[in-house]
């Protein structure tokens, strides 16, 4: 009877190998979740940049129609000073300023050489 109790006592709980396996599996799962979370953050920054660029383009078009800006380029601080934007905004993904180029009736918004407005089809598939 004493041996039976001793054997049952040893059977309770987990071995060190089982615990290490569980910790390794949890580590792998958490690293996959962190990688996925990082991708979600990058996509959110890009989509916010596209929305901001669209707002900047709209403000530029309105300023052009009002005759408040002229030429082939405008900067964001000029739109802010004339009341077409509320604050000076920067690109979330690059941290640099937006560059606005006016060609005829079309407006392009770029930052660090990347086109944010109008949205090119390849960029919207990401």
C-alpha positions in Angstrom: 0.0 0.0 0.0 2.9 2.3 0.8 4.4 1.6 -2.6 1.2 2.3 -4.3 0.9 5.7 -2.7 4.5 6.5 -3.6 4.0 5.6 -7.2 0.8 7.8 -7.4 2.7 10.6 -5.7 5.4 10.5 -8.4 2.8 10.5 -11.2 1.2 13.8 -10.2 2.4 16.9 -12.0 4.5 17.5 -15.1 8.0 16.6 -16.0 10.6 19.2 -16.8 10.7 18.1 -20.5 6.9 18.7 -20.7 7.2 22.1 -19.2 10.0 23.1 -21.6 8.0 22.0 -24.6 5.0 24.1 -23.4 7.2 27.1 -22.9 8.8 26.7 -26.4 5.3 26.4 -28.0 4.1 29.5 -26.2 7.2 31.4 -27.3 6.6 30.4 -30.9 3.0 31.4 -30.8 3.7 34.8 -29.2 6.4 35.6 -31.7 4.0 34.9 -34.6 1.4 37.2 -32.9 4.0 40.0 -32.5 5.0 39.7 -36.2 1.3 39.9 -37.2 0.8 42.9 -34.9 3.7 44.7 -36.5 2.2 44.2 -40.0 -1.1 45.6 -38.8 0.6 48.7 -37.5 2.5 49.3 -40.7 -0.8 48.9 -42.8 -2.6 51.3 -40.5 0.1 53.9 -40.9 0.0 53.6 -44.7 -3.8 53.9 -44.8 -3.6 57.0 -42.5 -1.1 58.5 -44.9 -3.4 57.9 -47.9 -6.3 59.5 -46.0 -4.1 62.5 -45.0 -2.8 62.9 -48.5 -6.4 62.9 -49.9 -7.3 65.7 -47.4 -4.2 67.7 -48.4 -5.1 67.3 -52.1 -8.7 68.4 -51.5 -7.5 71.4 -49.6 -5.0 72.2 -52.4 -7.8 72.0 -55.0 -10.1 74.3 -53.0 -7.2 76.8 -52.5 -6.5 76.7 -56.3 -10.2 77.3 -57.0 -10.3 80.2 -54.6 -7.2 81.7 -56.3 -5.2 81.7 -53.0 -2.3 79.6 -54.3 -0.6 79.5 -57.7 2.4 77.9 -59.3 3.2 74.2 -59.6 4.0 73.4 -56.0 2.5 74.3 -52.6 3.6 73.2 -49.1 1.4 72.2 -46.2 2.4 75.1 -44.0 1.1 77.5 -46.7 -2.2 75.7 -46.7 -2.3 75.9 -42.9 -1.5 79.7 -42.9 -4.3 80.4 -45.4 -6.8 78.4 -43.4 -7.3 75.4 -45.7 -5.8 72.9 -43.2 -6.0 73.0 -39.4 -2.5 71.9 -38.6 0.8 71.0 -40.2 0.9 67.3 -40.8 3.7 64.9 -41.6 3.7 61.4 -43.1 3.2 58.8 -40.4 5.2 56.0 -42.1 8.3 58.2 -43.1 8.1 61.0 -40.6 8.9 63.5 -43.4 6.8 66.3 -44.9 4.3 65.9 -47.7 5.3 67.4 -51.1 2.5 68.8 -53.2 2.9 69.1 -57.0 0.3 70.8 -59.2 0.1 69.9 -62.9 -2.7 71.6 -64.7 -5.9 70.5 -62.9 -4.3 67.5 -61.2 -2.7 67.4 -57.8 0.0 64.9 -56.6 0.9 64.4 -53.0 4.3 62.7 -52.4 6.5 62.0 -49.4 10.0 60.7 -49.7 9.5 59.9 -53.4 6.4 57.7 -52.7 3.1 58.7 -54.3 0.2 59.0 -51.8 -2.3 60.8 -53.9 -3.7 59.8 -56.3 -3.6 56.3 -55.1 -1.9 53.9 -57.6 -3.7 50.5 -57.9 -0.6 48.6 -56.7 -0.5 50.5 -53.5 -4.2 49.9 -52.7 -3.8 46.1 -53.0 -1.3 46.0 -50.1 
